[in-house]
Amino acid sequence: MTARPSQGAQMLGSLLVAIAIVAAAIAIVTAHFGPTSSAELDAREERLEQREENIEELQELEEERRERDR
C-alpha cells in the first residue's frame, strides 16, 4: 500500500499550482498586451490629436500672416 499525502500537504500543493497558473497567465497577458492600460493609451491618443490640432492651427496662422504681409 502507498501512503497518501496528508490533506494539508495536498492543499498546499494545490495552492502552489494555482499560484503558478495565475503567475503564468499574468505573464502571458502582459507580454501580449503590454503593461500600458487603456486609460494611458487614451491619454496618449488625446495628446497626439491635440498636437495635430495645434500644428494645423499654427499653419493656418502662418498662412494668414503671409497673406497680410503681401
C-alpha positions as a Markdown table, in Angstrom:
| # | Residue | x | y | z |
|---|---|---|---|---|
| 1 | Met | 0.0 | 0.0 | 0.0 |
| 2 | Thr | 1.2 | 3.5 | -0.8 |
| 3 | Ala | 1.0 | 6.2 | 1.8 |
| 4 | Arg | -1.3 | 9.1 | 0.9 |
| 5 | Pro | -0.1 | 12.6 | 1.5 |
| 6 | Ser | -2.0 | 14.4 | 4.3 |
| 7 | Gln | -4.9 | 16.7 | 3.4 |
| 8 | Gly | -2.8 | 19.7 | 4.4 |
| 9 | Ala | 0.0 | 18.7 | 2.0 |
| 10 | Gln | -2.5 | 18.3 | -0.8 |
| 11 | Met | -4.0 | 21.7 | -0.1 |
| 12 | Leu | -0.5 | 23.3 | 0.0 |
| 13 | Gly | 0.4 | 21.6 | -3.3 |
| 14 | Ser | -2.9 | 22.7 | -4.9 |
| 15 | Leu | -2.4 | 26.3 | -3.7 |
| 16 | Leu | 1.2 | 26.4 | -5.1 |
| 17 | Val | 0.0 | 25.1 | -8.5 |
| 18 | Ala | -2.8 | 27.7 | -8.6 |
| 19 | Ile | -0.4 | 30.4 | -7.8 |
| 20 | Ala | 1.9 | 29.2 | -10.6 |
| 21 | Ile | -1.0 | 29.1 | -13.1 |
| 22 | Val | -2.1 | 32.7 | -12.2 |
| 23 | Ala | 1.5 | 33.9 | -12.5 |
| 24 | Ala | 1.8 | 32.3 | -15.9 |
| 25 | Ala | -1.5 | 33.8 | -17.1 |
| 26 | Ile | -0.4 | 37.3 | -15.9 |
| 27 | Ala | 2.9 | 37.0 | -17.7 |
| 28 | Ile | 1.3 | 35.8 | -20.9 |
| 29 | Val | -1.3 | 38.6 | -20.9 |
| 30 | Thr | 1.2 | 41.3 | -20.1 |
| 31 | Ala | 3.6 | 40.1 | -22.8 |
| 32 | His | 0.8 | 40.0 | -25.3 |
| 33 | Phe | -0.9 | 43.4 | -24.5 |
| 34 | Gly | 1.9 | 45.2 | -22.8 |
| 35 | Pro | 1.8 | 46.9 | -19.4 |
| 36 | Thr | 0.0 | 50.0 | -20.8 |
| 37 | Ser | -3.5 | 50.5 | -19.6 |
| 38 | Ser | -6.3 | 51.6 | -21.8 |
| 39 | Ala | -6.5 | 54.9 | -19.9 |
| 40 | Glu | -2.9 | 55.6 | -20.7 |
| 41 | Leu | -3.5 | 54.7 | -24.4 |
| 42 | Asp | -6.5 | 57.0 | -24.5 |
| 43 | Ala | -4.5 | 59.8 | -22.9 |
| 44 | Arg | -1.6 | 59.3 | -25.4 |
| 45 | Glu | -4.1 | 59.4 | -28.3 |
| 46 | Glu | -5.7 | 62.5 | -26.9 |
| 47 | Arg | -2.3 | 64.2 | -26.7 |
| 48 | Leu | -1.5 | 63.2 | -30.2 |
| 49 | Glu | -4.7 | 64.6 | -31.5 |
| 50 | Gln | -4.2 | 67.9 | -29.6 |
| 51 | Arg | -0.7 | 68.1 | -31.0 |
| 52 | Glu | -2.0 | 67.7 | -34.6 |
| 53 | Glu | -4.7 | 70.3 | -34.0 |
| 54 | Asn | -2.0 | 72.7 | -32.7 |
| 55 | Ile | 0.1 | 72.1 | -35.8 |
| 56 | Glu | -2.8 | 72.8 | -38.1 |
| 57 | Glu | -3.7 | 76.0 | -36.2 |
| 58 | Leu | -0.1 | 77.2 | -36.4 |
| 59 | Gln | -0.1 | 76.5 | -40.1 |
| 60 | Glu | -3.3 | 78.5 | -40.6 |
| 61 | Leu | -1.9 | 81.4 | -38.6 |
| 62 | Glu | 1.3 | 81.4 | -40.6 |
| 63 | Glu | -0.7 | 81.4 | -43.8 |
| 64 | Glu | -2.9 | 84.3 | -42.6 |
| 65 | Arg | 0.2 | 86.2 | -41.6 |
| 66 | Arg | 1.7 | 85.7 | -45.1 |
| 67 | Glu | -1.5 | 86.9 | -46.7 |
| 68 | Arg | -1.5 | 90.1 | -44.6 |
| 69 | Asp | 2.2 | 90.8 | -45.4 |
| 70 | Arg | 1.5 | 90.7 | -49.1 |
